[in-house]
Amino acid sequence: MSTAGGGRGCGSSVPPRAPWSLVAATAALCLVSATSVGTAGAAPMSREEKQKLGNQVLEMFDHAYGNYMEHAYPADELMPLTCRGRVRGQEPSRGDVDDALGKFSLTLIDSLDTLVVLNKTKEFEDAVRKVLRDVNLDNDVVVSVFETNIRVLGGLLGGHSLAIMLKEKGEYMQWYNDELLQMAKQLGYKLLPAFNTTSGLPYPRINLKFGIRKPEARTGTETDTCTACAGTLILEFAALSRFTGATIFEEYARKALDFLWEKRQRSSNLVGVTINIHTGDWVRKDSGVGAGIDSYYEYLLKAYVLLGDDSFLERFNTHYDAIMRYISQPPLLLDVHIHKPMLNARTWMDALLAFFPGLQVLKGDIRPAIETHEMLYQVIKKHNFLPEAFTTDFRVHWAQHPLRPEFAESTYFLYKATGDPYYLEVGKTLIENLNKYARVPCGFAAMKDVRTGSHEDRMDSFFLAEMFKYLYLLFADKEDIIFDIEDYIFTTEAHLLPLWLSTTNQSISRKNTTSEYTELDDSNFDWTCPNTQILFPNDPLYAQSIREPLKNVVDKSCPRGIIRVREESFRSGAKPPLRARDFMATNPEHLEILKKMGVSLIHLKDGRVQLVQHAIQAASSIDAEDGLRFMQEMIELSSQQQKEQQLPPRAVQIVSHPFFGRVVLTAGPAQFGLDLSKHKETRGFVASSRPYNGCSELTNPEAVMGKIALIQRGQCMFAEKARNIQNAGAIGGIVIDDNEGSSSDTAPLFQMAGDGKDTDDIKIPMLFLFSKEGSIILDAIREYEEVEVLLSDKAKDRDPEMENEEQPSSENDSQNQSVDPVISGSQEVELVDQESSEERSPDSQPESLSPADTDSAASVSPSEQNSNPMENHEPPSLDGECTDLDNQVQEQSETEDEPTPNVSWGKKVQPMDSILADWNEDIEAFEMMEKDEL
């Protein structure tokens, strides 16, 4: 998670001791008055409405922070769907995501300076006391060096910065004696062993108690780290050195940055995503401004602002020139290869690049910042949130959204730079979407799928550290904040570091080594200190004029099929080459043609047929070329068939009191029964079937008549379960996984297959829930007998009045069926025979593989050998209606094997009555906001 920007304002707010370079670096933010430019592009927002929205942000923060403190503390994070804390080792591992958790009350530390920004000084003082009393930094747990630095070390330093500010004001924190700084110093020393490499790049992980490479440390064998992981340390480490006088921290962070700069690709001046920490070789050679690199660029510019070292600005400008030359394709930012920067490395963008417009504001390059921000806003308006990844034609690539704050941050800085009230309206939309789609009784839940509106049981600490801070500042006037925000710079986690650190404890020699590596072009520095005439050339509608052409960029994009059919001039008397769509593995003539093309057939034990091509075995170079084309067609054909077989996820939404549609569960679809994407959603009360497995005639038909039956997975085919509950009068069915502890958070989307027979007789909708999601419904039944749910392709708008008034479901763009055959670089294909599909057949995506040179392979199931899957296929009309097919990537990680100390980290399981009591207050507040038309 990386964010951008900088808290710097006008040069007049820079402390007298700050060097001129700091003033120059921040001039871009101060040259445009927040009320003087761009206001003609949108109606000005009144002071009253801004205050109203600011108060709403405060209420939202109280809802998130209060539920964390009540239901999760001292755990690291809140699980808002189940109202308990997330503790390492007590929940199924989520892989690298859990490396941020160190059993050090992460959310509390990450929220410290947010409390002060939001004028909650008393709560801040109480929170600091809790941190000093309860937090232990000596836990036997392996954590991410990067995440621990930006969230915990940054949180402690930000808390210390504002604690001493409050103490100086004389009202609060009078007892404070640098205790947070001492904790930060302790943590800093615990992170230092990670830098024990020949390159100076840190190991990606470290054990807080045992360090690196000891047997009990369980880490230290890694060889790779991401560029951002090694290059996002200088602000926190330099601040720690400047605060304490211990220079070792700044020295280590500078050494890592120096090494990354030296290893950049010299011809393109770009860096890769991952690098070997021992050899310095690039492991992943693609380059962009999103995940894996983002905050490296951010910290080069901000290190110059905070520390006044010109070499950091020179490096940033060199990289920025390369970014704008190769990666920037306005309004898009597309990854490229560092050695071949004119070649795009991917056709999709990740959500983390949303920080970049904010960084461009600090740089002073406003026009591309406005363009990219507007493009991102159009994506948000289509999906309510920014998907984790989306394609160049703005389809969903990864559907999750963990409530990332990067877009809100860029919105804040663009408003600061332009004063355009348009960005206040953007912020208002963000607030409305959070309350409408992410708010749940115990906090705010991440989106599992932006297309269906389903939730994930997570509320990351950065949501409180950053989102509420930027949204509040967006609507706040200077008098609304108890200190001058312009005297601080934001870290990548939005923690505040004072600018006066630039002249404190300067014991690091700042030799400019940048020019030793590159000959700099003076034009790189054109934007260091711009003026208003350059930013807004005598046109108050400048920002609006840039946005206007992008207003419909998402809606006008029409994905088009990639139909690659090579038209060949046939040799006189020769037969046309064999096409993949015509191939039959039982045809001797076809087998002979394959042999001539260098393609051999291998029958596998599972019934599939594998095709392997060796170009050197072809009869001629022309036959070898035909063989390669045949294999590519086979891969394209298989890819298309797999897309046609895949179904998107569905949603189970609890709509009865006291849930009111606020809890949405990700459900797996069925390949039979009522298609919820083509018919109206099914709504009804739930009832458990008897027998619970639903594998025989139900003994309680009166209980499930007219209701949605709950049945357990196992012991028979899904279709048989569906028929039994349908015969008993059920209007729908929910199959709950019998594998205890399974969750959509950690397992790939599950798709229920038929039984190999004709399933047209099944008329009711069937959905699948993993054990964790199913337990939420079962627990609700036990505590609140009647539970009503909505089965749909996409969650309906959450509303406390849902039990009385049903709103029309919105059109789901992602359900329209359009297939884009894609040629994968790999030559292995599997076409599944439906009759041989087992009950436990997960809906998985084909892997993305690298291109083959001379050898290739493809495999085909027997059921496809005698069919002509392309027989009736016609290329989609290029002038027809735009259709959309979203891709979903699911990751599966193993359960973490972590020692669990017997301390006060046990789960807080709240009884349902207690939870419902908490919800009542929340519901009343929500209804009050509805009346205020917020």
Secondary structure in CASP SS format (residue, H / E / C, confidence):
PFRMAT SS
TARGET T0000
AUTHOR 0000-0000-0000
METHOD secondary structure of the structure
MODEL  1
M C 1.00
S C 1.00
T C 1.00
A C 1.00
G C 1.00
G C 1.00
G C 1.00
R C 1.00
G C 1.00
C C 1.00
G H 1.00
S H 1.00
S H 1.00
V C 1.00
P C 1.00
P C 1.00
R C 1.00
A C 1.00
P C 1.00
W H 1.00
S H 1.00
L H 1.00
V H 1.00
A H 1.00
A H 1.00
T H 1.00
A H 1.00
A H 1.00
L H 1.00
C H 1.00
L C 1.00
V C 1.00
S C 1.00
A C 1.00
T C 1.00
S C 1.00
V C 1.00
G C 1.00
T H 1.00
A H 1.00
G H 1.00
A C 1.00
A C 1.00
P C 1.00
M C 1.00
S C 1.00
R H 1.00
E H 1.00
E H 1.00
K H 1.00
Q H 1.00
K H 1.00
L H 1.00
G H 1.00
N H 1.00
Q H 1.00
V H 1.00
L H 1.00
E H 1.00
M H 1.00
F H 1.00
D H 1.00
H H 1.00
A H 1.00
Y H 1.00
G H 1.00
N H 1.00
Y H 1.00
M H 1.00
E H 1.00
H H 1.00
A C 1.00
Y C 1.00
P C 1.00
A C 1.00
D C 1.00
E E 1.00
L E 1.00
M E 1.00
P C 1.00
L C 1.00
T C 1.00
C C 1.00
R E 1.00
G E 1.00
R E 1.00
V C 1.00
R C 1.00
G C 1.00
Q C 1.00
E C 1.00
P C 1.00
S C 1.00
R C 1.00
G H 1.00
D H 1.00
V H 1.00
D H 1.00
D H 1.00
A H 1.00
L C 1.00
G C 1.00
K C 1.00
F C 1.00
S C 1.00
L H 1.00
T H 1.00
L H 1.00
I H 1.00
D H 1.00
S C 1.00
L H 1.00
D H 1.00
T H 1.00
L H 1.00
V H 1.00
V H 1.00
L C 1.00
N C 1.00
K C 1.00
T H 1.00
K H 1.00
E H 1.00
F H 1.00
E H 1.00
D H 1.00
A H 1.00
V H 1.00
R H 1.00
K H 1.00
V H 1.00
L H 1.00
R H 1.00
D H 1.00
V C 1.00
N C 1.00
L C 1.00
D C 1.00
N C 1.00
D C 1.00
V C 1.00
V E 1.00
V E 1.00
S E 1.00
V H 1.00
F H 1.00
E H 1.00
T H 1.00
N H 1.00
I H 1.00
R H 1.00
V H 1.00
L H 1.00
G H 1.00
G H 1.00
L H 1.00
L H 1.00
G H 1.00
G H 1.00
H H 1.00
S H 1.00
L H 1.00
A H 1.00
I H 1.00
M H 1.00
L H 1.00
K H 1.00
E H 1.00
K H 1.00
G C 1.00
E C 1.00
Y C 1.00
M C 1.00
Q C 1.00
W C 1.00
Y C 1.00
N C 1.00
D C 1.00
E H 1.00
L H 1.00
L H 1.00
Q H 1.00
M H 1.00
A H 1.00
K H 1.00
Q H 1.00
L H 1.00
G H 1.00
Y H 1.00
K H 1.00
L H 1.00
L H 1.00
P H 1.00
A H 1.00
F H 1.00
N C 1.00
T C 1.00
T C 1.00
S C 1.00
G C 1.00
L C 1.00
P C 1.00
Y C 1.00
P C 1.00
R E 1.00
I E 1.00
N E 1.00
L C 1.00
K C 1.00
F C 1.00
G E 1.00
I C 1.00
R C 1.00
K C 1.00
P H 1.00
E H 1.00
A H 1.00
R C 1.00
T C 1.00
G C 1.00
T C 1.00
E C 1.00
T C 1.00
D E 1.00
T E 1.00
C E 1.00
T H 1.00
A H 1.00
C H 1.00
A H 1.00
G H 1.00
T C 1.00
L C 1.00
I H 1.00
L H 1.00
E H 1.00
F H 1.00
A H 1.00
A H 1.00
L H 1.00
S H 1.00
R H 1.00
F H 1.00
T H 1.00
G C 1.00
A C 1.00
T C 1.00
I H 1.00
F H 1.00
E H 1.00
E H 1.00
Y H 1.00
A H 1.00
R H 1.00
K H 1.00
A H 1.00
L H 1.00
D H 1.00
F H 1.00
L H 1.00
W H 1.00
E H 1.00
K C 1.00
R C 1.00
Q E 1.00
R C 1.00
S C 1.00
S C 1.00
N C 1.00
L E 1.00
V C 1.00
G C 1.00
V C 1.00
T E 1.00
I E 1.00
N E 1.00
I C 1.00
H C 1.00
T C 1.00
G C 1.00
D C 1.00
W E 1.00
V E 1.00
R E 1.00
K C 1.00
D E 1.00
S E 1.00
G C 1.00
V C 1.00
G C 1.00
A C 1.00
G C 1.00
I C 1.00
D H 1.00
S H 1.00
Y H 1.00
Y H 1.00
E H 1.00
Y H 1.00
L H 1.00
L H 1.00
K H 1.00
A H 1.00
Y H 1.00
V H 1.00
L H 1.00
L H 1.00
G C 1.00
D C 1.00
D H 1.00
S H 1.00
F H 1.00
L H 1.00
E H 1.00
R H 1.00
F H 1.00
N H 1.00
T H 1.00
H H 1.00
Y H 1.00
D H 1.00
A H 1.00
I H 1.00
M H 1.00
R H 1.00
Y H 1.00
I H 1.00
S E 1.00
Q E 1.00
P C 1.00
P C 1.00
L E 1.00
L E 1.00
L C 1.00
D C 1.00
V E 1.00
H E 1.00
I C 1.00
H C 1.00
K C 1.00
P C 1.00
M C 1.00
L C 1.00
N E 1.00
A C 1.00
R C 1.00
T C 1.00
W E 1.00
M E 1.00
D E 1.00
A H 1.00
L H 1.00
L H 1.00
A H 1.00
F H 1.00
F H 1.00
P H 1.00
G H 1.00
L H 1.00
Q H 1.00
V H 1.00
L H 1.00
K H 1.00
G C 1.00
D C 1.00
I H 1.00
R H 1.00
P H 1.00
A H 1.00
I H 1.00
E H 1.00
T H 1.00
H H 1.00
E H 1.00
M H 1.00
L H 1.00
Y H 1.00
Q H 1.00
V H 1.00
I H 1.00
K H 1.00
K H 1.00
H H 1.00
N C 1.00
F C 1.00
L C 1.00
P C 1.00
E C 1.00
A E 1.00
F E 1.00
T E 1.00
T C 1.00
D C 1.00
F C 1.00
R C 1.00
V E 1.00
H E 1.00
W E 1.00
A C 1.00
Q C 1.00
H E 1.00
P C 1.00
L C 1.00
R C 1.00
P C 1.00
E H 1.00
F H 1.00
A H 1.00
E H 1.00
S H 1.00
T H 1.00
Y H 1.00
F H 1.00
L H 1.00
Y H 1.00
K H 1.00
A H 1.00
T H 1.00
G C 1.00
D C 1.00
P C 1.00
Y H 1.00
Y H 1.00
L H 1.00
E H 1.00
V H 1.00
G H 1.00
K H 1.00
T H 1.00
L H 1.00
I H 1.00
E H 1.00
N H 1.00
L H 1.00
N H 1.00
K H 1.00
Y H 1.00
A H 1.00
R E 1.00
V E 1.00
P C 1.00
C C 1.00
G E 1.00
F E 1.00
A C 1.00
A E 1.00
M E 1.00
K E 1.00
D E 1.00
V C 1.00
R C 1.00
T C 1.00
G C 1.00
S E 1.00
H E 1.00
E E 1.00
D C 1.00
R C 1.00
M E 1.00
D C 1.00
S H 1.00
F H 1.00
F H 1.00
L H 1.00
A H 1.00
E H 1.00
M H 1.00
F H 1.00
K H 1.00
Y H 1.00
L H 1.00
Y H 1.00
L H 1.00
L H 1.00
F H 1.00
A C 1.00
D C 1.00
K H 1.00
E H 1.00
D H 1.00
I C 1.00
I C 1.00
F C 1.00
D C 1.00
I H 1.00
E H 1.00
D H 1.00
Y E 1.00
I E 1.00
F E 1.00
T C 1.00
T C 1.00
E C 1.00
A C 1.00
H C 1.00
L E 1.00
L E 1.00
P E 1.00
L H 1.00
W H 1.00
L H 1.00
S H 1.00
T H 1.00
T C 1.00
N C 1.00
Q C 1.00
S C 1.00
I C 1.00
S C 1.00
R C 1.00
K C 1.00
N C 1.00
T C 1.00
T H 1.00
S H 1.00
E H 1.00
Y H 1.00
T C 1.00
E C 1.00
L C 1.00
D C 1.00
D H 1.00
S H 1.00
N H 1.00
F H 1.00
D C 1.00
W C 1.00
T C 1.00
C C 1.00
P C 1.00
N C 1.00
T H 1.00
Q H 1.00
I H 1.00
L H 1.00
F C 1.00
P C 1.00
N C 1.00
D C 1.00
P C 1.00
L C 1.00
Y H 1.00
A H 1.00
Q H 1.00
S H 1.00
I H 1.00
R H 1.00
E H 1.00
P H 1.00
L H 1.00
K C 1.00
N C 1.00
V C 1.00
V C 1.00
D C 1.00
K C 1.00
S C 1.00
C C 1.00
P C 1.00
R C 1.00
G C 1.00
I C 1.00
I C 1.00
R C 1.00
V C 1.00
R C 1.00
E C 1.00
E C 1.00
S C 1.00
F C 1.00
R C 1.00
S C 1.00
G C 1.00
A C 1.00
K C 1.00
P C 1.00
P C 1.00
L C 1.00
R C 1.00
A H 1.00
R H 1.00
D H 1.00
F C 1.00
M C 1.00
A C 1.00
T C 1.00
N C 1.00
P H 1.00
E H 1.00
H H 1.00
L H 1.00
E H 1.00
I H 1.00
L H 1.00
K H 1.00
K H 1.00
M C 1.00
G C 1.00
V E 1.00
S E 1.00
L E 1.00
I E 1.00
H E 1.00
L C 1.00
K C 1.00
D C 1.00
G C 1.00
R C 1.00
V E 1.00
Q E 1.00
L E 1.00
V E 1.00
Q E 1.00
H E 1.00
A H 1.00
I H 1.00
Q H 1.00
A C 1.00
A C 1.00
S C 1.00
S H 1.00
I H 1.00
D H 1.00
A H 1.00
E H 1.00
D H 1.00
G H 1.00
L H 1.00
R H 1.00
F H 1.00
M H 1.00
Q H 1.00
E H 1.00
M H 1.00
I H 1.00
E H 1.00
L H 1.00
S H 1.00
S H 1.00
Q H 1.00
Q H 1.00
Q H 1.00
K H 1.00
E H 1.00
Q H 1.00
Q C 1.00
L C 1.00
P C 1.00
P C 1.00
R E 1.00
A E 1.00
V E 1.00
Q E 1.00
I E 1.00
V C 1.00
S C 1.00
H C 1.00
P C 1.00
F C 1.00
F C 1.00
G C 1.00
R C 1.00
V E 1.00
V E 1.00
L E 1.00
T E 1.00
A E 1.00
G E 1.00
P C 1.00
A E 1.00
Q C 1.00
F C 1.00
G C 1.00
L C 1.00
D C 1.00
L C 1.00
S C 1.00
K C 1.00
H C 1.00
K C 1.00
E C 1.00
T E 1.00
R E 1.00
G E 1.00
F E 1.00
V E 1.00
A E 1.00
S E 1.00
S C 1.00
R C 1.00
P C 1.00
Y C 1.00
N C 1.00
G C 1.00
C C 1.00
S C 1.00
E C 1.00
L C 1.00
T C 1.00
N C 1.00
P H 1.00
E H 1.00
A H 1.00
V H 1.00
M C 1.00
G C 1.00
K C 1.00
I E 1.00
A E 1.00
L E 1.00
I E 1.00
Q E 1.00
R C 1.00
G C 1.00
Q C 1.00
C C 1.00
M C 1.00
F H 1.00
A H 1.00
E H 1.00
K H 1.00
A H 1.00
R H 1.00
N H 1.00
I H 1.00
Q H 1.00
N H 1.00
A C 1.00
G C 1.00
A C 1.00
I C 1.00
G E 1.00
G E 1.00
I E 1.00
V E 1.00
I E 1.00
D C 1.00
D C 1.00
N C 1.00
E C 1.00
G C 1.00
S C 1.00
S C 1.00
S C 1.00
D C 1.00
T C 1.00
A C 1.00
P C 1.00
L C 1.00
F E 1.00
Q C 1.00
M E 1.00
A C 1.00
G C 1.00
D C 1.00
G C 1.00
K C 1.00
D C 1.00
T C 1.00
D C 1.00
D C 1.00
I C 1.00
K C 1.00
I C 1.00
P C 1.00
M E 1.00
L E 1.00
F E 1.00
L E 1.00
F C 1.00
S H 1.00
K H 1.00
E H 1.00
G H 1.00
S H 1.00
I H 1.00
I H 1.00
L H 1.00
D H 1.00
A H 1.00
I H 1.00
R H 1.00
E H 1.00
Y C 1.00
E C 1.00
E C 1.00
V C 1.00
E E 1.00
V E 1.00
L E 1.00
L E 1.00
S E 1.00
D C 1.00
K C 1.00
A C 1.00
K C 1.00
D C 1.00
R C 1.00
D C 1.00
P C 1.00
E C 1.00
M C 1.00
E C 1.00
N C 1.00
E C 1.00
E C 1.00
Q C 1.00
P C 1.00
S C 1.00
S C 1.00
E C 1.00
N C 1.00
D H 1.00
S H 1.00
Q H 1.00
N C 1.00
Q C 1.00
S C 1.00
V C 1.00
D C 1.00
P C 1.00
V C 1.00
I C 1.00
S C 1.00
G C 1.00
S C 1.00
Q C 1.00
E C 1.00
V C 1.00
E C 1.00
L C 1.00
V C 1.00
D C 1.00
Q H 1.00
E H 1.00
S H 1.00
S C 1.00
E C 1.00
E C 1.00
R C 1.00
S C 1.00
P E 1.00
D C 1.00
S C 1.00
Q C 1.00
P C 1.00
E C 1.00
S C 1.00
L C 1.00
S C 1.00
P C 1.00
A C 1.00
D C 1.00
T C 1.00
D E 1.00
S E 1.00
A E 1.00
A E 1.00
S E 1.00
V E 1.00
S C 1.00
P H 1.00
S H 1.00
E H 1.00
Q C 1.00
N C 1.00
S C 1.00
N C 1.00
P C 1.00
M C 1.00
E C 1.00
N C 1.00
H C 1.00
E C 1.00
P C 1.00
P C 1.00
S C 1.00
L C 1.00
D C 1.00
G C 1.00
E C 1.00
C C 1.00
T C 1.00
D C 1.00
L C 1.00
D C 1.00
N C 1.00
Q C 1.00
V C 1.00
Q C 1.00
E C 1.00
Q C 1.00
S C 1.00
E C 1.00
T C 1.00
E C 1.00
D C 1.00
E C 1.00
P C 1.00
T C 1.00
P C 1.00
N C 1.00
V C 1.00
S C 1.00
W C 1.00
G C 1.00
K C 1.00
K C 1.00
V C 1.00
Q C 1.00
P C 1.00
M H 1.00
D H 1.00
S H 1.00
I H 1.00
L H 1.00
A H 1.00
D H 1.00
W H 1.00
N H 1.00
E H 1.00
D H 1.00
I H 1.00
E H 1.00
A H 1.00
F H 1.00
E H 1.00
M H 1.00
M H 1.00
E H 1.00
K H 1.00
D C 1.00
E C 1.00
L C 1.00
END
